[in-house]
Amino acid sequence: MEISGKKAIVVGGASGFGRSTAETLVKRGASVAILDRPQSEGKDVAAEIGASFFEVDVTDFAGTETVLNEAIEALGGLHIIVTTAGGGIGERTIKKDGPHSLDSFRQTVDLNLIGSFNISRLAAWQMSKQEPVDDEAEERGVIINTASIAAFEGQIGQVAYTASKAAIAGMCLTMARDLGSLGIRVLAIAPSLFATGLTKGIPDEFATALTKDAAFPKRLGKPEEYAKLVTAIVDNPMLNGQCIRLDAGQRFAPK
């Protein structure tokens, strides 16, 4: 799909992967809406890069539907959606004082998995009602969710995070098959450790220790490298139904 002239939404676009993705899509000629939390820097980021901003809490599922519809109406359609909002906790299946909290497990799944699926299903419905953007390919849209290499090598204390991210990776092919006849592609990106959030700005010696198991390069990933993969996915219609690792060949150790 040619990016120029398309309508795109980036969920979690105020920082990290999302900000770099939104900025890159704008530079490639797309009209972009950033969706992020009210307390985020989304409004300032949108003004800076030439996008629009809409406040959303992705765990408010009904509210997310309302905001998403508002953003789509403002854009005048939807061809690309990228979800980067998410997070996790550190908690083992059992601890010294008892089992893993069911509430914290559910909250992690709601944020990472249910939030992403909710957005994906709503985006797919919108895309299905649009005319194809290419008469030959009959492509209507691209949905990209964010998993993690923890989906495949979850570390000790990551059981909730691993479960949610593994589900994102797992639903790619099924959703792509659901939507293939409509010309809608579905993929996920599974990053390793990137310089975002808590790891942004950490001392070099800590970054080296965290990435010692990588093949090459042995460093934290850069948000713009995530954005480059997003644009490569959108550009190439043969990419579909899979979760792509973006990890410099790193495999997480148990801890």
C-alpha positions as CSV (number, residue, x, y, z in Angstrom):
1,M,0.0,0.0,0.0
2,E,1.3,3.4,-0.9
3,I,1.5,5.4,2.3
4,S,1.2,8.9,0.8
5,G,-2.4,10.2,1.0
6,K,-3.6,7.5,3.3
7,K,-5.4,7.9,6.7
8,A,-3.6,6.5,9.7
9,I,-4.2,6.1,13.4
10,V,-1.4,5.4,15.9
11,V,-2.6,4.3,19.3
12,G,0.0,5.2,22.0
13,G,1.5,7.7,19.6
14,A,2.6,10.3,22.1
15,S,5.9,8.5,22.9
16,G,8.3,5.7,22.1
17,F,7.4,3.4,19.2
18,G,4.1,5.3,18.6
19,R,5.6,8.7,18.3
20,S,8.3,7.6,15.9
21,T,5.7,5.7,13.9
22,A,3.3,8.7,13.7
23,E,6.2,11.0,12.8
24,T,7.4,8.7,10.0
25,L,3.9,8.2,8.6
26,V,3.4,12.0,8.4
27,K,6.8,12.4,6.7
28,R,5.6,9.8,4.2
29,G,2.5,11.8,3.4
30,A,-0.2,10.2,5.5
31,S,-2.8,12.0,7.5
32,V,-2.2,10.8,11.1
33,A,-4.3,10.8,14.3
34,I,-2.5,10.1,17.5
35,L,-4.6,8.4,20.3
36,D,-3.1,8.4,23.8
37,R,-3.9,9.0,27.4
38,P,-5.1,12.4,28.6
39,Q,-2.0,12.8,30.7
40,S,0.3,12.1,27.8
41,E,2.2,14.6,25.7
42,G,0.0,13.7,22.7
43,K,-1.4,17.1,22.1
44,D,2.1,18.7,21.9
45,V,3.5,15.9,19.9
46,A,0.6,16.1,17.4
47,A,1.1,19.8,17.0
48,E,4.9,19.4,16.5
49,I,4.7,16.7,13.8
50,G,1.5,17.8,12.0
51,A,-1.0,15.2,13.3
52,S,-4.2,15.4,15.3
53,F,-4.7,14.2,18.8
54,F,-7.5,12.3,20.6
55,E,-7.6,11.4,24.3
56,V,-8.3,7.7,25.0
57,D,-7.9,5.1,27.7
58,V,-7.7,1.8,25.8
59,T,-9.0,-0.2,28.8
60,D,-12.3,1.8,28.5
61,F,-13.5,-0.3,25.7
62,A,-16.7,1.5,25.0
63,G,-15.0,4.9,25.3
64,T,-12.3,3.7,22.9
65,E,-14.9,2.9,20.3
66,T,-16.3,6.4,20.6
67,V,-12.9,8.1,20.3
68,L,-11.8,5.9,17.4
69,N,-14.9,6.8,15.5
70,E,-14.3,10.5,16.1
71,A,-10.7,10.1,14.8
72,I,-11.8,8.2,11.7
73,E,-14.5,10.8,11.0
74,A,-12.0,13.6,11.3
75,L,-9.5,11.9,9.1
76,G,-12.1,11.0,6.5
77,G,-11.3,7.2,6.5
78,L,-8.8,4.7,7.8
79,H,-6.2,2.7,5.9
80,I,-3.5,2.1,8.5
81,I,-3.7,1.5,12.3
82,V,-0.8,0.7,14.6
83,T,-1.3,-0.1,18.3
84,T,1.6,0.5,20.6
85,A,-0.1,1.2,23.9
86,G,0.6,-1.4,26.6
87,G,2.6,-2.3,29.7
88,G,3.3,-5.1,32.1
89,I,4.0,-6.0,35.7
90,G,6.6,-8.2,37.5
91,E,4.9,-11.0,39.4
92,R,5.6,-14.7,39.6
93,T,2.9,-17.4,39.4
94,I,3.4,-17.9,43.1
95,K,5.2,-15.7,45.6
96,K,6.2,-16.1,49.2
97,D,2.9,-14.7,50.3
98,G,0.6,-16.5,47.9
99,P,-0.4,-16.9,44.3
100,H,-0.2,-14.4,41.5
101,S,-2.9,-11.7,41.9
102,L,-5.8,-12.5,39.5
103,D,-6.6,-8.8,39.3
104,S,-3.2,-7.8,38.1
105,F,-3.2,-10.6,35.6
106,R,-6.6,-9.5,34.3
107,Q,-5.5,-5.8,34.1
108,T,-2.4,-6.7,32.1
109,V,-4.5,-8.8,29.7
110,D,-7.1,-6.0,29.4
111,L,-4.4,-3.4,28.6
112,N,-2.3,-5.4,26.2
113,L,-4.6,-8.0,24.6
114,I,-8.2,-6.9,24.9
115,G,-7.4,-3.3,24.2
116,S,-5.5,-4.3,21.0
117,F,-8.2,-6.7,19.9
118,N,-10.9,-4.1,20.5
119,I,-9.1,-1.6,18.4
120,S,-8.4,-4.1,15.7
121,R,-12.0,-5.3,15.4
122,L,-13.3,-1.8,15.2
123,A,-10.6,-0.7,12.7
124,A,-11.4,-3.8,10.5
125,W,-15.1,-3.0,10.4
126,Q,-14.3,0.6,9.2
127,M,-11.8,-0.6,6.6
128,S,-14.3,-3.2,5.3
129,K,-16.8,-0.5,4.4
130,Q,-14.3,1.5,2.4
131,E,-13.5,1.2,-1.3
132,P,-10.2,-0.6,-2.1
133,V,-7.3,1.8,-2.5
134,D,-5.8,-0.1,-5.3
135,D,-8.0,-1.6,-8.0
136,E,-5.5,-4.3,-8.9
137,A,-4.6,-5.4,-5.3
138,E,-8.1,-4.5,-3.9
139,E,-6.4,-3.6,-0.6
140,R,-8.4,-1.8,2.0
141,G,-6.2,-1.6,5.1
142,V,-3.4,-2.7,7.3
143,I,-3.6,-3.5,11.0
144,I,-0.4,-3.7,13.0
145,N,-0.3,-4.7,16.7
146,T,2.7,-4.7,19.1
147,A,3.7,-8.0,20.7
148,S,7.2,-8.6,22.3
149,I,9.8,-11.3,22.1
150,A,8.6,-12.1,25.6
151,A,5.7,-13.7,23.8
152,F,8.2,-16.5,22.9
153,E,10.8,-16.4,25.7
154,G,9.0,-14.9,28.7
155,Q,11.3,-14.3,31.6
156,I,10.7,-15.2,35.3
157,G,8.0,-12.9,36.7
158,Q,6.5,-12.0,33.2
159,V,3.7,-14.6,33.1
160,A,0.9,-12.0,32.7
161,Y,2.9,-10.0,30.2
162,T,3.9,-13.1,28.3
163,A,0.4,-14.4,28.1
164,S,-1.0,-11.1,26.7
165,K,1.8,-10.7,24.1
166,A,1.7,-14.3,23.0
167,A,-2.0,-13.9,22.3
168,I,-1.3,-10.9,20.1
169,A,1.2,-12.9,18.2
170,G,-1.1,-15.8,18.0
171,M,-4.1,-14.0,16.6
172,C,-2.3,-12.6,13.6
173,L,-2.9,-15.4,11.2
174,T,-6.4,-16.1,12.2
175,M,-7.4,-12.5,12.0
176,A,-5.6,-12.2,8.6
177,R,-7.6,-15.2,7.4
178,D,-10.8,-13.7,8.7
179,L,-10.2,-10.4,6.8
180,G,-8.3,-11.6,3.8
181,S,-11.3,-11.7,1.5
182,L,-11.8,-8.0,2.3
183,G,-8.3,-7.0,1.4
184,I,-7.2,-6.2,5.0
185,R,-3.8,-7.4,6.2
186,V,-3.0,-8.1,9.9
187,L,0.5,-8.3,11.4
188,A,2.3,-7.8,14.7
189,I,5.8,-6.6,15.6
190,A,7.7,-8.3,18.4
191,P,10.4,-6.0,19.6
192,S,13.2,-6.9,22.0
193,L,14.6,-4.2,24.3
194,F,14.3,-0.7,22.9
195,A,15.2,2.7,24.2
196,T,11.7,3.6,25.2
197,G,10.0,4.1,28.6
198,L,12.0,2.9,31.5
199,T,15.0,1.9,29.4
200,K,15.3,5.2,27.6
201,G,18.5,7.0,28.8
202,I,19.9,4.2,30.9
203,P,23.7,4.1,31.3
204,D,25.6,2.4,28.5
205,E,26.9,-0.3,30.9
206,F,23.3,-1.3,31.8
207,A,22.3,-1.3,28.2
208,T,25.2,-3.5,27.3
209,A,24.3,-6.0,30.0
210,L,20.7,-6.1,28.9
211,T,21.6,-6.8,25.3
212,K,24.6,-9.2,25.8
213,D,22.6,-12.1,24.3
214,A,21.8,-10.3,21.0
215,A,23.6,-11.4,17.9
216,F,24.1,-8.0,16.3
217,P,23.9,-5.1,17.0
218,K,24.4,-5.5,20.8
219,R,22.5,-2.4,21.8
220,L,19.0,-1.2,22.6
221,G,16.8,-0.8,19.6
222,K,15.8,2.7,18.5
223,P,12.1,3.7,18.2
224,E,12.7,4.8,14.6
225,E,13.8,1.3,13.7
226,Y,10.3,0.1,14.8
227,A,8.8,2.8,12.6
228,K,10.9,1.6,9.7
229,L,9.4,-1.8,10.0
230,V,5.9,-0.4,10.2
231,T,6.4,1.4,6.8
232,A,8.0,-1.7,5.3
233,I,4.9,-3.7,6.3
234,V,2.6,-1.2,4.8
235,D,4.6,-0.9,1.6
236,N,4.8,-4.7,1.0
237,P,1.4,-6.4,0.3
238,M,3.0,-9.9,0.6
239,L,3.6,-9.4,4.4
240,N,0.5,-10.7,6.2
241,G,-0.6,-13.0,9.0
242,Q,2.5,-13.1,11.0
243,C,4.3,-11.7,14.0
244,I,7.7,-10.3,13.0
245,R,10.6,-10.3,15.5
246,L,12.6,-7.0,15.7
247,D,15.3,-8.2,18.0
248,A,18.9,-8.2,16.6
249,G,18.8,-11.9,17.1
250,Q,18.3,-11.7,20.9
251,R,16.7,-14.5,22.8
252,F,15.7,-13.7,26.4
253,A,17.3,-15.8,29.2
254,P,15.1,-17.0,32.0
255,K,16.0,-13.8,34.0
